[in-house]
Amino acid sequence: MQLRNVLIVVSDIEKSKRFYTQLFGLQVLADFGSNIILSEGLVLQEKEAWETLLGISAGFGGNQSELYFEENAMEAFVERLYSYEETVSIVNELQDQERWVIRIYDPDKHLIEVAESFEHAKRRKREYKD
């Protein structure tokens, strides 16, 4: 068995599509209107479609999970973050926790961690010592 995708429910699918394509560089693989498949295995589904399909209501901002991205050009990512067209909620500012890490919320309060890879952090620290 293989996990193929992670689906998150969003209130405004176009806003979320812009967020993930512009800030994270994800590509739209398929756009079905109320359901969008992005590269890296992320799927967006509009709240109304989710609730109709499952017959249950969707909630936002529960902080029970997070999406995790690796980015070795952390300074460039943070610059993109602060110059993004809409204000992005920062949970934890950029910190050195053995590697550079920042946590943010997407437009629907899904928690996201962006960190440099451990390999990159080791290399960076080794180069800094030399």
C-alpha positions, 0 to 999 in steps of 0.5 A, a space after each residue: 500500500 502507498 499513500 498517494 496524496 494528502 487532501 486538505 479542505 479549504 474555504 476559497 480554493 482559488 486563494 489556496 491555489 495561489 498560496 501554494 503555487 506562488 509561495 511553495 512553487 507547487 504545480 497544478 496537475 489537475 483542476 476539477 473546480 472544487 478539487 485541485 491536485 497539486 504536485 508533491 501530493 497535495 490536494 485541495 478540496 473546497 469546503 462545500 464539496 467536502 461537506 456535500 460528499 461526506 455529509 459532515 461539516 469541515 472545521 479549520 484551525 485545529 492544530 492537530 497536524 501540519 504540512 511539512 516542506 523542506 526548503 534549503 533556500 530559507 532566506 529566499 522563502 522567508 523573503 517570498 513570505 513577507 512580500 506575498 500579496 496577502 498577510 501570512 500568519 506566522 506561528 513561529 518566526 525563523 529559528 535555528 532548531 538544529 536547522 532553520 525552521 519557520 511555521 506558518 498558517 495557510 489561509 484556512 489555518 492549516 499549520 505548515 512547517 518549512 525547514 531546511 533539510 538535515 543534510 543541508 544544515 549539517 553542510 552549512 554548519 560544517 562550512 561555517 566552522 571551516 
